[in-house]
Amino acid sequence: MSTNRELEFKNFYINVWKDSLTRYERARIIGARALQISMGAVPLIDVESLPSKDLLSIAEAELDRGVLPITVRRRLPGGTYVLLSLRKKMD
């Protein structure tokens, strides 16, 4: 049974972090996408327009432009989850 204070904390947590990624989430997404590209996945952006064409730069540019079809699942205190779509975040 949740107390009123716990509900306020959950709402505060969701509102503060709903539009941004933590540095750990960002690093995990960029690393996973760079691995996919290294294994032969097609980049989702025009690579020729980037100043640096290494895998991490491509993955970071894809994340910054909001073209990755990835959803982050955040676990909240109390065992509930919040889903954060990266495409919706950038719109």
Distance bins in CASP14 RR format, pairs under 12 A and 6 or more apart:
PFRMAT RR
TARGET T0000
AUTHOR 0000-0000-0000
RMODE 2
METHOD distances of the structure
MODEL  1
1 7 0 0 0 0 0 1 0 0 0 0 0
1 78 0 0 0 0 0 1 0 0 0 0 0
2 8 0 0 0 0 1 0 0 0 0 0 0
2 9 0 0 0 0 1 0 0 0 0 0 0
2 10 1 0 0 1 0 0 0 0 0 0 0
2 11 0 0 0 0 0 1 0 0 0 0 0
2 76 0 0 0 0 0 1 0 0 0 0 0
2 77 0 0 0 0 0 1 0 0 0 0 0
2 78 0 0 0 0 1 0 0 0 0 0 0
2 79 0 0 0 0 0 1 0 0 0 0 0
2 80 0 0 0 0 1 0 0 0 0 0 0
3 9 0 0 0 0 1 0 0 0 0 0 0
3 10 0 0 0 0 0 1 0 0 0 0 0
3 78 0 0 0 0 0 1 0 0 0 0 0
4 10 0 0 0 0 0 1 0 0 0 0 0
4 11 0 0 0 0 0 1 0 0 0 0 0
5 11 0 0 0 0 0 1 0 0 0 0 0
5 12 0 0 0 0 0 1 0 0 0 0 0
5 77 0 0 0 0 0 1 0 0 0 0 0
6 12 0 0 0 0 0 1 0 0 0 0 0
6 13 0 0 0 0 0 1 0 0 0 0 0
6 76 0 0 0 0 0 1 0 0 0 0 0
6 77 1 0 0 1 0 0 0 0 0 0 0
6 78 0 0 0 0 1 0 0 0 0 0 0
6 79 0 0 0 0 0 1 0 0 0 0 0
6 80 0 0 0 0 0 1 0 0 0 0 0
7 13 0 0 0 0 0 1 0 0 0 0 0
7 14 0 0 0 0 0 1 0 0 0 0 0
7 76 0 0 0 0 0 1 0 0 0 0 0
7 77 0 0 0 0 0 1 0 0 0 0 0
7 78 0 0 0 0 0 1 0 0 0 0 0
7 80 0 0 0 0 0 1 0 0 0 0 0
8 14 0 0 0 0 0 1 0 0 0 0 0
8 15 0 0 0 0 0 1 0 0 0 0 0
9 15 0 0 0 0 0 1 0 0 0 0 0
9 16 0 0 0 0 0 1 0 0 0 0 0
9 76 0 0 0 0 1 0 0 0 0 0 0
9 77 1 0 0 1 0 0 0 0 0 0 0
9 78 0 0 0 0 0 1 0 0 0 0 0
9 80 0 0 0 0 0 1 0 0 0 0 0
10 16 0 0 0 0 0 1 0 0 0 0 0
10 17 0 0 0 0 0 1 0 0 0 0 0
10 18 0 0 0 0 0 1 0 0 0 0 0
10 74 0 0 0 0 0 1 0 0 0 0 0
10 75 0 0 0 0 0 1 0 0 0 0 0
10 76 1 0 1 0 0 0 0 0 0 0 0
10 77 1 0 0 1 0 0 0 0 0 0 0
10 78 0 0 0 0 1 0 0 0 0 0 0
10 79 0 0 0 0 0 1 0 0 0 0 0
10 80 1 0 0 1 0 0 0 0 0 0 0
10 81 0 0 0 0 0 1 0 0 0 0 0
10 82 0 0 0 0 1 0 0 0 0 0 0
11 17 0 0 0 0 0 1 0 0 0 0 0
11 18 0 0 0 0 0 1 0 0 0 0 0
11 76 0 0 0 0 0 1 0 0 0 0 0
11 80 0 0 0 0 0 1 0 0 0 0 0
11 82 0 0 0 0 0 1 0 0 0 0 0
12 18 0 0 0 0 0 1 0 0 0 0 0
12 76 0 0 0 0 0 1 0 0 0 0 0
12 77 0 0 0 0 0 1 0 0 0 0 0
13 22 0 0 0 0 0 1 0 0 0 0 0
13 74 0 0 0 0 1 0 0 0 0 0 0
13 75 0 0 0 0 0 1 0 0 0 0 0
13 76 1 0 0 1 0 0 0 0 0 0 0
13 77 1 0 0 1 0 0 0 0 0 0 0
13 78 0 0 0 0 0 1 0 0 0 0 0
13 80 0 0 0 0 0 1 0 0 0 0 0
13 82 0 0 0 0 1 0 0 0 0 0 0
14 74 0 0 0 0 1 0 0 0 0 0 0
14 76 1 0 0 1 0 0 0 0 0 0 0
14 77 0 0 0 0 0 1 0 0 0 0 0
14 80 0 0 0 0 1 0 0 0 0 0 0
14 81 0 0 0 0 0 1 0 0 0 0 0
14 82 1 0 1 0 0 0 0 0 0 0 0
14 83 0 0 0 0 0 1 0 0 0 0 0
14 84 0 0 0 0 1 0 0 0 0 0 0
15 82 0 0 0 0 0 1 0 0 0 0 0
16 22 0 0 0 0 0 1 0 0 0 0 0
16 74 0 0 0 0 0 1 0 0 0 0 0
16 82 0 0 0 0 0 1 0 0 0 0 0
17 24 0 0 0 0 0 1 0 0 0 0 0
17 25 0 0 0 0 1 0 0 0 0 0 0
17 72 0 0 0 0 0 1 0 0 0 0 0
17 74 1 0 0 1 0 0 0 0 0 0 0
17 76 0 0 0 0 1 0 0 0 0 0 0
17 82 0 0 0 0 1 0 0 0 0 0 0
17 84 0 0 0 0 1 0 0 0 0 0 0
17 89 0 0 0 0 0 1 0 0 0 0 0
18 72 0 0 0 0 0 1 0 0 0 0 0
18 74 0 0 0 0 1 0 0 0 0 0 0
18 76 0 0 0 0 0 1 0 0 0 0 0
18 82 1 0 0 1 0 0 0 0 0 0 0
18 83 0 0 0 0 0 1 0 0 0 0 0
18 84 1 0 0 1 0 0 0 0 0 0 0
18 85 0 0 0 0 0 1 0 0 0 0 0
18 88 0 0 0 0 1 0 0 0 0 0 0
18 89 0 0 0 0 1 0 0 0 0 0 0
19 84 0 0 0 0 1 0 0 0 0 0 0
19 85 0 0 0 0 0 1 0 0 0 0 0
19 86 0 0 0 0 0 1 0 0 0 0 0
19 88 0 0 0 0 1 0 0 0 0 0 0
19 89 1 0 0 1 0 0 0 0 0 0 0
19 90 0 0 0 0 1 0 0 0 0 0 0
19 91 0 0 0 0 0 1 0 0 0 0 0
20 26 0 0 0 0 1 0 0 0 0 0 0
20 72 0 0 0 0 0 1 0 0 0 0 0
20 74 0 0 0 0 0 1 0 0 0 0 0
20 84 0 0 0 0 1 0 0 0 0 0 0
20 86 0 0 0 0 0 1 0 0 0 0 0
20 89 1 0 0 1 0 0 0 0 0 0 0
20 90 0 0 0 0 0 1 0 0 0 0 0
21 27 0 0 0 0 1 0 0 0 0 0 0
21 28 0 0 0 0 1 0 0 0 0 0 0
21 29 1 0 0 1 0 0 0 0 0 0 0
21 30 0 0 0 0 0 1 0 0 0 0 0
21 60 0 0 0 0 0 1 0 0 0 0 0
21 63 0 0 0 0 1 0 0 0 0 0 0
21 64 0 0 0 0 0 1 0 0 0 0 0
21 66 0 0 0 0 0 1 0 0 0 0 0
21 68 0 0 0 0 0 1 0 0 0 0 0
21 70 0 0 0 0 0 1 0 0 0 0 0
21 72 1 0 0 1 0 0 0 0 0 0 0
21 74 0 0 0 0 1 0 0 0 0 0 0
21 84 1 0 0 1 0 0 0 0 0 0 0
21 85 0 0 0 0 0 1 0 0 0 0 0
21 86 0 0 0 0 1 0 0 0 0 0 0
21 89 1 0 0 1 0 0 0 0 0 0 0
21 90 0 0 0 0 0 1 0 0 0 0 0
22 28 0 0 0 0 1 0 0 0 0 0 0
22 29 0 0 0 0 0 1 0 0 0 0 0
22 72 0 0 0 0 1 0 0 0 0 0 0
22 74 0 0 0 0 1 0 0 0 0 0 0
22 84 0 0 0 0 0 1 0 0 0 0 0
23 29 0 0 0 0 0 1 0 0 0 0 0
23 30 0 0 0 0 0 1 0 0 0 0 0
24 30 0 0 0 0 0 1 0 0 0 0 0
24 31 0 0 0 0 0 1 0 0 0 0 0
24 72 0 0 0 0 0 1 0 0 0 0 0
24 74 0 0 0 0 0 1 0 0 0 0 0
25 31 0 0 0 0 0 1 0 0 0 0 0
25 32 0 0 0 0 0 1 0 0 0 0 0
25 63 0 0 0 0 0 1 0 0 0 0 0
25 70 0 0 0 0 1 0 0 0 0 0 0
25 71 0 0 0 0 0 1 0 0 0 0 0
25 72 1 0 1 0 0 0 0 0 0 0 0
25 73 0 0 0 0 0 1 0 0 0 0 0
25 74 0 0 0 0 1 0 0 0 0 0 0
25 75 0 0 0 0 0 1 0 0 0 0 0
25 84 0 0 0 0 1 0 0 0 0 0 0
25 86 0 0 0 0 1 0 0 0 0 0 0
25 89 0 0 0 0 0 1 0 0 0 0 0
26 32 0 0 0 0 0 1 0 0 0 0 0
26 33 0 0 0 0 0 1 0 0 0 0 0
26 56 0 0 0 0 0 1 0 0 0 0 0
26 59 0 0 0 0 0 1 0 0 0 0 0
26 60 0 0 0 0 1 0 0 0 0 0 0
26 63 1 0 0 1 0 0 0 0 0 0 0
26 64 0 0 0 0 1 0 0 0 0 0 0
26 68 0 0 0 0 0 1 0 0 0 0 0
26 70 0 0 0 0 0 1 0 0 0 0 0
26 72 0 0 0 0 1 0 0 0 0 0 0
26 84 0 0 0 0 0 1 0 0 0 0 0
26 86 0 0 0 0 0 1 0 0 0 0 0
26 89 0 0 0 0 0 1 0 0 0 0 0
27 33 0 0 0 0 0 1 0 0 0 0 0
27 34 0 0 0 0 0 1 0 0 0 0 0
27 56 0 0 0 0 0 1 0 0 0 0 0
27 59 0 0 0 0 0 1 0 0 0 0 0
27 60 0 0 0 0 0 1 0 0 0 0 0
27 63 0 0 0 0 0 1 0 0 0 0 0
28 34 0 0 0 0 0 1 0 0 0 0 0
28 35 0 0 0 0 0 1 0 0 0 0 0
28 59 0 0 0 0 0 1 0 0 0 0 0
28 63 0 0 0 0 0 1 0 0 0 0 0
28 70 0 0 0 0 0 1 0 0 0 0 0
28 72 0 0 0 0 1 0 0 0 0 0 0
28 73 0 0 0 0 0 1 0 0 0 0 0
29 35 0 0 0 0 0 1 0 0 0 0 0
29 36 0 0 0 0 0 1 0 0 0 0 0
29 56 0 0 0 0 0 1 0 0 0 0 0
29 59 1 0 0 1 0 0 0 0 0 0 0
29 60 0 0 0 0 1 0 0 0 0 0 0
29 62 0 0 0 0 1 0 0 0 0 0 0
29 63 1 0 1 0 0 0 0 0 0 0 0
29 64 0 0 0 0 0 1 0 0 0 0 0
29 66 0 0 0 0 0 1 0 0 0 0 0
29 68 1 0 0 1 0 0 0 0 0 0 0
29 69 0 0 0 0 0 1 0 0 0 0 0
29 70 1 0 0 1 0 0 0 0 0 0 0
29 71 0 0 0 0 0 1 0 0 0 0 0
29 72 1 0 0 1 0 0 0 0 0 0 0
29 84 0 0 0 0 0 1 0 0 0 0 0
29 86 1 0 0 1 0 0 0 0 0 0 0
29 89 0 0 0 0 0 1 0 0 0 0 0
30 36 0 0 0 0 0 1 0 0 0 0 0
30 37 0 0 0 0 0 1 0 0 0 0 0
30 54 0 0 0 0 0 1 0 0 0 0 0
30 55 0 0 0 0 1 0 0 0 0 0 0
30 56 1 0 0 1 0 0 0 0 0 0 0
30 57 0 0 0 0 1 0 0 0 0 0 0
30 58 0 0 0 0 1 0 0 0 0 0 0
30 59 1 0 1 0 0 0 0 0 0 0 0
30 60 1 0 1 0 0 0 0 0 0 0 0
30 61 0 0 0 0 1 0 0 0 0 0 0
30 62 0 0 0 0 1 0 0 0 0 0 0
30 63 1 0 0 1 0 0 0 0 0 0 0
30 64 0 0 0 0 1 0 0 0 0 0 0
30 68 0 0 0 0 1 0 0 0 0 0 0
30 70 0 0 0 0 0 1 0 0 0 0 0
30 86 0 0 0 0 0 1 0 0 0 0 0
31 37 0 0 0 0 1 0 0 0 0 0 0
31 38 0 0 0 0 1 0 0 0 0 0 0
31 55 0 0 0 0 1 0 0 0 0 0 0
31 56 1 0 0 1 0 0 0 0 0 0 0
31 57 0 0 0 0 0 1 0 0 0 0 0
31 58 0 0 0 0 0 1 0 0 0 0 0
31 59 1 0 0 1 0 0 0 0 0 0 0
31 60 0 0 0 0 1 0 0 0 0 0 0
31 62 0 0 0 0 0 1 0 0 0 0 0
31 63 0 0 0 0 1 0 0 0 0 0 0
31 68 0 0 0 0 0 1 0 0 0 0 0
31 70 0 0 0 0 0 1 0 0 0 0 0
32 38 0 0 0 0 0 1 0 0 0 0 0
32 39 0 0 0 0 0 1 0 0 0 0 0
32 41 0 0 0 0 0 1 0 0 0 0 0
32 55 0 0 0 0 0 1 0 0 0 0 0
32 56 0 0 0 0 0 1 0 0 0 0 0
32 59 0 0 0 0 1 0 0 0 0 0 0
32 62 0 0 0 0 0 1 0 0 0 0 0
32 63 0 0 0 0 0 1 0 0 0 0 0
32 68 0 0 0 0 1 0 0 0 0 0 0
32 70 0 0 0 0 1 0 0 0 0 0 0
32 72 0 0 0 0 0 1 0 0 0 0 0
32 86 0 0 0 0 0 1 0 0 0 0 0
33 39 0 0 0 0 0 1 0 0 0 0 0
33 40 0 0 0 0 0 1 0 0 0 0 0
33 41 0 0 0 0 1 0 0 0 0 0 0
33 42 0 0 0 0 0 1 0 0 0 0 0
33 43 0 0 0 0 1 0 0 0 0 0 0
33 44 0 0 0 0 1 0 0 0 0 0 0
33 45 0 0 0 0 0 1 0 0 0 0 0
33 55 0 0 0 0 1 0 0 0 0 0 0
33 56 0 0 0 0 1 0 0 0 0 0 0
33 57 0 0 0 0 0 1 0 0 0 0 0
33 58 0 0 0 0 1 0 0 0 0 0 0
33 59 1 1 0 0 0 0 0 0 0 0 0
33 60 0 0 0 0 1 0 0 0 0 0 0
33 61 0 0 0 0 0 1 0 0 0 0 0
33 62 1 0 0 1 0 0 0 0 0 0 0
33 63 1 0 0 1 0 0 0 0 0 0 0
33 64 0 0 0 0 0 1 0 0 0 0 0
33 66 0 0 0 0 0 1 0 0 0 0 0
33 67 0 0 0 0 0 1 0 0 0 0 0
33 68 1 0 0 1 0 0 0 0 0 0 0
33 69 0 0 0 0 0 1 0 0 0 0 0
33 70 1 0 0 1 0 0 0 0 0 0 0
33 86 0 0 0 0 0 1 0 0 0 0 0
34 40 0 0 0 0 0 1 0 0 0 0 0
34 41 0 0 0 0 1 0 0 0 0 0 0
34 43 0 0 0 0 0 1 0 0 0 0 0
34 54 0 0 0 0 1 0 0 0 0 0 0
34 55 1 0 1 0 0 0 0 0 0 0 0
34 56 1 0 1 0 0 0 0 0 0 0 0
34 57 0 0 0 0 1 0 0 0 0 0 0
34 58 1 0 0 1 0 0 0 0 0 0 0
34 59 1 0 1 0 0 0 0 0 0 0 0
34 60 0 0 0 0 1 0 0 0 0 0 0
34 61 0 0 0 0 0 1 0 0 0 0 0
34 62 0 0 0 0 1 0 0 0 0 0 0
34 63 0 0 0 0 0 1 0 0 0 0 0
34 68 0 0 0 0 0 1 0 0 0 0 0
35 41 0 0 0 0 1 0 0 0 0 0 0
35 55 0 0 0 0 1 0 0 0 0 0 0
35 56 0 0 0 0 0 1 0 0 0 0 0
35 58 0 0 0 0 0 1 0 0 0 0 0
35 59 0 0 0 0 1 0 0 0 0 0 0
36 42 0 0 0 0 1 0 0 0 0 0 0
36 43 0 0 0 0 1 0 0 0 0 0 0
36 44 0 0 0 0 0 1 0 0 0 0 0
36 55 0 0 0 0 1 0 0 0 0 0 0
36 58 0 0 0 0 0 1 0 0 0 0 0
36 59 0 0 0 0 1 0 0 0 0 0 0
36 62 0 0 0 0 0 1 0 0 0 0 0
36 68 0 0 0 0 1 0 0 0 0 0 0
36 69 0 0 0 0 0 1 0 0 0 0 0
36 70 0 0 0 0 0 1 0 0 0 0 0
37 43 1 0 0 1 0 0 0 0 0 0 0
37 44 0 0 0 0 1 0 0 0 0 0 0
37 45 0 0 0 0 0 1 0 0 0 0 0
37 47 0 0 0 0 1 0 0 0 0 0 0
37 53 0 0 0 0 0 1 0 0 0 0 0
37 54 0 0 0 0 1 0 0 0 0 0 0
37 55 1 0 1 0 0 0 0 0 0 0 0
37 56 0 0 0 0 1 0 0 0 0 0 0
37 57 0 0 0 0 0 1 0 0 0 0 0
37 58 1 0 1 0 0 0 0 0 0 0 0
37 59 1 0 0 1 0 0 0 0 0 0 0
37 60 0 0 0 0 0 1 0 0 0 0 0
37 61 0 0 0 0 0 1 0 0 0 0 0
37 62 0 0 0 0 1 0 0 0 0 0 0
37 68 0 0 0 0 0 1 0 0 0 0 0
38 54 0 0 0 0 0 1 0 0 0 0 0
38 55 1 0 1 0 0 0 0 0 0 0 0
38 56 0 0 0 0 0 1 0 0 0 0 0
38 58 0 0 0 0 1 0 0 0 0 0 0
38 59 0 0 0 0 1 0 0 0 0 0 0
39 55 0 0 0 0 0 1 0 0 0 0 0
40 55 0 0 0 0 0 1 0 0 0 0 0
40 58 0 0 0 0 0 1 0 0 0 0 0
41 55 0 0 0 0 0 1 0 0 0 0 0
41 58 0 0 0 0 0 1 0 0 0 0 0
41 59 0 0 0 0 0 1 0 0 0 0 0
41 62 0 0 0 0 0 1 0 0 0 0 0
41 68 0 0 0 0 0 1 0 0 0 0 0
41 69 0 0 0 0 0 1 0 0 0 0 0
42 58 0 0 0 0 0 1 0 0 0 0 0
42 62 0 0 0 0 0 1 0 0 0 0 0
42 67 0 0 0 0 0 1 0 0 0 0 0
43 49 0 0 0 0 0 1 0 0 0 0 0
43 50 0 0 0 0 1 0 0 0 0 0 0
43 53 0 0 0 0 1 0 0 0 0 0 0
43 54 0 0 0 0 0 1 0 0 0 0 0
43 55 0 0 0 0 1 0 0 0 0 0 0
43 57 0 0 0 0 0 1 0 0 0 0 0
43 58 1 0 1 0 0 0 0 0 0 0 0
43 59 0 0 0 0 1 0 0 0 0 0 0
43 60 0 0 0 0 0 1 0 0 0 0 0
43 61 0 0 0 0 1 0 0 0 0 0 0
43 62 1 0 0 1 0 0 0 0 0 0 0
43 65 0 0 0 0 0 1 0 0 0 0 0
43 67 0 0 0 0 1 0 0 0 0 0 0
43 68 0 0 0 0 0 1 0 0 0 0 0
44 58 0 0 0 0 1 0 0 0 0 0 0
44 59 0 0 0 0 1 0 0 0 0 0 0
44 61 0 0 0 0 1 0 0 0 0 0 0
44 62 1 0 1 0 0 0 0 0 0 0 0
44 63 0 0 0 0 0 1 0 0 0 0 0
44 64 0 0 0 0 0 1 0 0 0 0 0
44 65 0 0 0 0 1 0 0 0 0 0 0
44 66 0 0 0 0 1 0 0 0 0 0 0
44 67 1 0 1 0 0 0 0 0 0 0 0
44 68 1 0 0 1 0 0 0 0 0 0 0
44 69 0 0 0 0 1 0 0 0 0 0 0
44 70 0 0 0 0 0 1 0 0 0 0 0
44 86 0 0 0 0 0 1 0 0 0 0 0
44 87 0 0 0 0 0 1 0 0 0 0 0
45 53 0 0 0 0 0 1 0 0 0 0 0
45 57 0 0 0 0 0 1 0 0 0 0 0
45 58 1 0 0 1 0 0 0 0 0 0 0
45 59 0 0 0 0 1 0 0 0 0 0 0
45 60 0 0 0 0 0 1 0 0 0 0 0
45 61 1 0 1 0 0 0 0 0 0 0 0
45 62 1 0 1 0 0 0 0 0 0 0 0
45 63 0 0 0 0 0 1 0 0 0 0 0
45 64 0 0 0 0 1 0 0 0 0 0 0
45 65 1 0 1 0 0 0 0 0 0 0 0
45 66 0 0 0 0 1 0 0 0 0 0 0
45 67 1 0 0 1 0 0 0 0 0 0 0
45 68 0 0 0 0 1 0 0 0 0 0 0
46 53 0 0 0 0 0 1 0 0 0 0 0
46 58 0 0 0 0 0 1 0 0 0 0 0
46 61 0 0 0 0 1 0 0 0 0 0 0
46 62 0 0 0 0 0 1 0 0 0 0 0
46 65 0 0 0 0 0 1 0 0 0 0 0
46 67 0 0 0 0 0 1 0 0 0 0 0
47 53 1 0 1 0 0 0 0 0 0 0 0
47 54 0 0 0 0 0 1 0 0 0 0 0
47 55 0 0 0 0 0 1 0 0 0 0 0
47 57 0 0 0 0 1 0 0 0 0 0 0
47 58 1 0 1 0 0 0 0 0 0 0 0
47 59 0 0 0 0 0 1 0 0 0 0 0
47 61 0 0 0 0 1 0 0 0 0 0 0
47 62 0 0 0 0 1 0 0 0 0 0 0
48 58 0 0 0 0 0 1 0 0 0 0 0
48 61 0 0 0 0 0 1 0 0 0 0 0
49 57 0 0 0 0 0 1 0 0 0 0 0
49 58 0 0 0 0 0 1 0 0 0 0 0
49 61 0 0 0 0 1 0 0 0 0 0 0
49 65 0 0 0 0 0 1 0 0 0 0 0
50 56 0 0 0 0 0 1 0 0 0 0 0
50 57 1 0 1 0 0 0 0 0 0 0 0
50 58 1 0 0 1 0 0 0 0 0 0 0
50 59 0 0 0 0 0 1 0 0 0 0 0
50 60 0 0 0 0 1 0 0 0 0 0 0
50 61 1 0 1 0 0 0 0 0 0 0 0
50 62 0 0 0 0 0 1 0 0 0 0 0
50 64 0 0 0 0 0 1 0 0 0 0 0
50 65 0 0 0 0 0 1 0 0 0 0 0
51 57 1 0 0 1 0 0 0 0 0 0 0
51 58 0 0 0 0 0 1 0 0 0 0 0
51 60 0 0 0 0 0 1 0 0 0 0 0
51 61 0 0 0 0 1 0 0 0 0 0 0
52 58 0 0 0 0 1 0 0 0 0 0 0
52 59 0 0 0 0 0 1 0 0 0 0 0
52 60 0 0 0 0 1 0 0 0 0 0 0
52 61 0 0 0 0 1 0 0 0 0 0 0
53 59 0 0 0 0 0 1 0 0 0 0 0
53 61 0 0 0 0 0 1 0 0 0 0 0
54 60 0 0 0 0 1 0 0 0 0 0 0
54 61 0 0 0 0 0 1 0 0 0 0 0
55 61 0 0 0 0 0 1 0 0 0 0 0
55 62 0 0 0 0 0 1 0 0 0 0 0
56 62 0 0 0 0 0 1 0 0 0 0 0
56 63 0 0 0 0 0 1 0 0 0 0 0
57 63 0 0 0 0 0 1 0 0 0 0 0
57 64 0 0 0 0 0 1 0 0 0 0 0
58 64 0 0 0 0 0 1 0 0 0 0 0
58 65 0 0 0 0 0 1 0 0 0 0 0
58 67 0 0 0 0 0 1 0 0 0 0 0
58 68 0 0 0 0 0 1 0 0 0 0 0
59 65 0 0 0 0 0 1 0 0 0 0 0
59 66 0 0 0 0 0 1 0 0 0 0 0
59 67 0 0 0 0 0 1 0 0 0 0 0
59 68 0 0 0 0 1 0 0 0 0 0 0
59 70 0 0 0 0 0 1 0 0 0 0 0
60 66 0 0 0 0 0 1 0 0 0 0 0
60 67 0 0 0 0 0 1 0 0 0 0 0
60 68 0 0 0 0 0 1 0 0 0 0 0
61 67 0 0 0 0 1 0 0 0 0 0 0
61 68 0 0 0 0 0 1 0 0 0 0 0
62 68 1 0 1 0 0 0 0 0 0 0 0
62 69 0 0 0 0 0 1 0 0 0 0 0
62 70 0 0 0 0 1 0 0 0 0 0 0
62 86 0 0 0 0 1 0 0 0 0 0 0
62 87 0 0 0 0 0 1 0 0 0 0 0
62 90 0 0 0 0 0 1 0 0 0 0 0
63 69 0 0 0 0 0 1 0 0 0 0 0
63 70 0 0 0 0 1 0 0 0 0 0 0
63 72 0 0 0 0 0 1 0 0 0 0 0
63 86 1 0 0 1 0 0 0 0 0 0 0
63 87 0 0 0 0 0 1 0 0 0 0 0
63 89 0 0 0 0 1 0 0 0 0 0 0
63 90 0 0 0 0 1 0 0 0 0 0 0
64 86 0 0 0 0 0 1 0 0 0 0 0
64 89 0 0 0 0 0 1 0 0 0 0 0
64 90 0 0 0 0 1 0 0 0 0 0 0
65 86 0 0 0 0 0 1 0 0 0 0 0
65 87 0 0 0 0 0 1 0 0 0 0 0
65 89 0 0 0 0 0 1 0 0 0 0 0
65 90 1 0 0 1 0 0 0 0 0 0 0
65 91 0 0 0 0 0 1 0 0 0 0 0
66 85 0 0 0 0 0 1 0 0 0 0 0
66 86 1 0 1 0 0 0 0 0 0 0 0
66 87 1 0 0 1 0 0 0 0 0 0 0
66 88 0 0 0 0 1 0 0 0 0 0 0
66 89 1 0 0 1 0 0 0 0 0 0 0
66 90 1 1 0 0 0 0 0 0 0 0 0
66 91 0 0 0 0 1 0 0 0 0 0 0
67 86 0 0 0 0 1 0 0 0 0 0 0
67 87 1 0 0 1 0 0 0 0 0 0 0
67 89 0 0 0 0 0 1 0 0 0 0 0
67 90 0 0 0 0 1 0 0 0 0 0 0
67 91 0 0 0 0 0 1 0 0 0 0 0
68 85 0 0 0 0 1 0 0 0 0 0 0
68 86 1 0 1 0 0 0 0 0 0 0 0
68 87 1 0 0 1 0 0 0 0 0 0 0
68 88 0 0 0 0 0 1 0 0 0 0 0
68 89 0 0 0 0 0 1 0 0 0 0 0
68 90 0 0 0 0 1 0 0 0 0 0 0
69 85 0 0 0 0 1 0 0 0 0 0 0
69 86 1 0 0 1 0 0 0 0 0 0 0
69 87 1 0 0 1 0 0 0 0 0 0 0
69 88 0 0 0 0 0 1 0 0 0 0 0
69 90 0 0 0 0 0 1 0 0 0 0 0
70 83 0 0 0 0 0 1 0 0 0 0 0
70 84 0 0 0 0 1 0 0 0 0 0 0
70 85 1 0 0 1 0 0 0 0 0 0 0
70 86 1 0 1 0 0 0 0 0 0 0 0
70 87 0 0 0 0 1 0 0 0 0 0 0
70 88 0 0 0 0 0 1 0 0 0 0 0
70 89 0 0 0 0 0 1 0 0 0 0 0
70 90 0 0 0 0 0 1 0 0 0 0 0
71 81 0 0 0 0 0 1 0 0 0 0 0
71 82 0 0 0 0 0 1 0 0 0 0 0
71 83 1 0 1 0 0 0 0 0 0 0 0
71 84 1 0 0 1 0 0 0 0 0 0 0
71 85 1 0 1 0 0 0 0 0 0 0 0
71 86 1 0 0 1 0 0 0 0 0 0 0
71 87 0 0 0 0 1 0 0 0 0 0 0
71 88 0 0 0 0 1 0 0 0 0 0 0
71 89 0 0 0 0 0 1 0 0 0 0 0
72 81 0 0 0 0 0 1 0 0 0 0 0
72 82 0 0 0 0 1 0 0 0 0 0 0
72 83 1 0 0 1 0 0 0 0 0 0 0
72 84 1 0 1 0 0 0 0 0 0 0 0
72 85 0 0 0 0 1 0 0 0 0 0 0
72 86 1 0 0 1 0 0 0 0 0 0 0
72 87 0 0 0 0 0 1 0 0 0 0 0
72 88 0 0 0 0 0 1 0 0 0 0 0
72 89 0 0 0 0 1 0 0 0 0 0 0
73 79 0 0 0 0 0 1 0 0 0 0 0
73 80 0 0 0 0 0 1 0 0 0 0 0
73 81 1 0 1 0 0 0 0 0 0 0 0
73 82 1 0 0 1 0 0 0 0 0 0 0
73 83 1 0 1 0 0 0 0 0 0 0 0
73 84 1 0 0 1 0 0 0 0 0 0 0
73 85 0 0 0 0 0 1 0 0 0 0 0
73 86 0 0 0 0 0 1 0 0 0 0 0
74 80 0 0 0 0 1 0 0 0 0 0 0
74 81 1 0 0 1 0 0 0 0 0 0 0
74 82 1 0 1 0 0 0 0 0 0 0 0
74 83 1 0 0 1 0 0 0 0 0 0 0
74 84 1 0 0 1 0 0 0 0 0 0 0
74 85 0 0 0 0 0 1 0 0 0 0 0
75 81 1 0 1 0 0 0 0 0 0 0 0
75 82 0 0 0 0 1 0 0 0 0 0 0
75 83 0 0 0 0 0 1 0 0 0 0 0
75 84 0 0 0 0 0 1 0 0 0 0 0
76 82 1 0 0 1 0 0 0 0 0 0 0
76 83 0 0 0 0 0 1 0 0 0 0 0
76 84 0 0 0 0 0 1 0 0 0 0 0
83 89 0 0 0 0 0 1 0 0 0 0 0
84 90 0 0 0 0 0 1 0 0 0 0 0
85 91 0 0 0 0 1 0 0 0 0 0 0
END
